């Protein structure tokens, strides 16, 4: 990197999953709008054509008169090529396919286990993790071997286990995870403040919050705007609008599977006194399965939706078509700020600024003192020249800690299970997951047989573990050498073929 006149040039960024037909275009847009940093974006993807298309799109974008950025996009054919000499590495992949995701989400439904996202917690999140961890082992080994000093920015879910795997394989890695769920809750607080007071907040970044928790199950213990405590404002709004919830203007949860009326957040505030800082679809998956996700009717009553994998498949087709149009200059990328903070964090790590944002990193500084030091947590941190300084977030209230700990414990189980091919650990993790544990019984055997095991989880009946395995995952995994982790067909648990590569042409949606 070269420094001159408050600018940094010749930055080398490796983009693993560089054929992305979503977040890659967001990243390009933010790069094009900033003139303080410049360099080369190296794109790597198992779908080389997708990466080549993005190189064309990116280079065309930078050539436009309205683009301030100066970046060259090029395609690389291996992890070694993309990582060697890089300053930053971005990981944005979709582990597996949408067919596999459909299995993650829908197979448990025959046991009465419903999931609103299926990418982080619950059986779906854990199976996704078992697909993902082997990929991240390979990526971490490559970073250790070819770019040990680079900063690694992860956008892939399940966030906690992705970042945890990177540190497990390469403890000296400089990696962190970025997630915009907290931003969404800051925007909700902005809107509620404006509705309650009649005053305007120009920028949601001015809503200052203390973040504490784990990814997709984060909480605000403080929230203020220019000296105004937003907790009483939030509480007052809830007292009047709990049944209706809150929706941004122009958004309707019934018209989008990815929107909500934030009623789960409001209910959690009434119960625990903290502001839950993620979308309701994520929050619901961390709670017992007999609460917000008991059945589709219950989900509907809380004004959010279950994951629609078919929608994702249809959307992928639209993205493929748009990629073709962009690559052939039949459509232009709109140059306007995306609201993502990735570029701001890169600039801060380059020393151009100091910036505070929420980040997913190990709890080694005990930024949350009453969670284990090996937990992967989400708190605020100060980004500065070649450094991240975790902000002391304070202890979690014991009742909220009790909600979080089963997931922290399961992160350990699932990581070990993926590394050692331990099927029993996976089953134990399922049984410890609140979505599963909150259900009183579940169906086993073939769908529609009506046979049921009474599953009181404190007193599991004889054969209960086997019932879980055969009910959720009818096929045994084909296990090979545990050290050839990228070749383990853990997806055999759900009757799907494990992807053996780590790049993906589609970012999570």
C-alpha positions, 0 to 999 in steps of 0.5 A: 500500500502507498500513502500520499495526501491522505489517500491510500493506493495500491491496496490489494483485496482478495474477494473469495466468492467474487462471482457474487450476484448480490453483495459484490455489486454493493461492494463495487458501488461503495468503492466507486463512491470513495476516492480515498482508497484505490487498488486491485480487487482480485476475484476468486470463485468456483464459478469462474464465469461469474467472477469474469462477469463481475470483473467486467462489471466492476471495470466498467463501473470504475470507468464511468465519469460519475465514479470517484474510485480507481479500482482494477478488477481481475480474476484469479484461479486459486486461493494461492493466487488470490491471497498472495500479497493481499492486504485484505481478504473478503469472504462472501459465499453461499455454502452449498445450494438452495436445494440443500438450504430447502432441506435444512429448513423444511425437513425439520418441519415434519417434526413440527420444528419451524425455522424462519431463516435457517442460516444461523441457529436451529437444525438448519443453521447447524447443518449449514454450519457443518457444510460451511466449516470444512470450507472455512478450514481450507480458507483459513489454512490458505490465509495462514500459508499465503497471506498471514498478515492480511485483514479478513472480513467475513460476510458469510453465515453462520457468522459466529461459526465461520469466524470461530473456525478461522481462529481455530485453524489459525489463531493469529489470524486478523479476522472479523465478521460484519453484519448489518442487523444492528444497523436495522435496529438503529434505523427502527429506533430512529423511526420510533424517536421521530414518531414519538417526538416529531423531531428528525434524526438526519443520520441513523449513525447518530443513534449511539448504542452499546451492543452485547450478545452473539450474531443475530442475537444481539442486544442494546443495553444503551441507546441514545441520540444527542443525550436523549435516552431512547429506552423510555421513548421505545417503551412508550411507543410499545405501550401504544403500538404493541399489537400493530408493531412498527414498520418503515414507510413503504414496507409491509411484512405481508408482502415480503418474507424478509420484513417484519413488524418488529413485534418480537423485539417489542415482546422481548423488551417487555420481558427482559428490559433490553432492546433486541437488535436483530430482525425478528426472523433471526431473533425468533430462532434463538428462542424456544420453539414453542414460542414465536415459531410454534407453528405457521399460525403463530408466526403470522400472529407475530407479523413475520414470515418463514423462510421461502427458499423457492423465493430465493431460487426465483431471485437467483434466476433474476440475479443471473439475468441481471448479471448478464445485462450488467456485463453486456452494458445493457444495464448500469449499476446505480451509484448511491450509498448502500449503507454498508460499512465495509469500506469505512472499516477498510479505511480505518484499518488503513489509518485514514480514520478511526471508526466504531462499529459492531463486530464479530470477534472472539471474546478474548478481551472479555468485552462481555465479562460473563461469557466464556473467553472462547465465545464468538461475540458481537460488540462494538469495537474501535477500528484504527490503523492496523488494529481493532480495539474491542469496546467493553460492553459490560455483563449480560443480565443473567436472564438474557445470558441464559438465553444466549448460553445454549447457543454458545455451547452449541457453537463448540459442539458443532465446530468439534463435530465438523472437525472430528465427524462426530455424529453424536455431538451433532445430535446433542447439539440438536437436543440442546437447541431451544427451537428443538428443546421447546417442542414437546414432541416430534414425529419420526419415521416416514412423514404421514405415519403419525407415529410419535416419540414423546420427547420430554427433553429432561427425560429422553425416552429410550431410543430417543436419540436414534429417533432424532437422527432417523427423523431429522436425518434419514441418511448416514454421512459418508465419512472419510479421512477427518483431515480431508475435511473439505471432502466430508459428505456431512450433508449426507445427514440430510440426503444431499451431496456435500459441496466440495469447494468453498467459493460460491457465485451467490452471496447469502440473501 
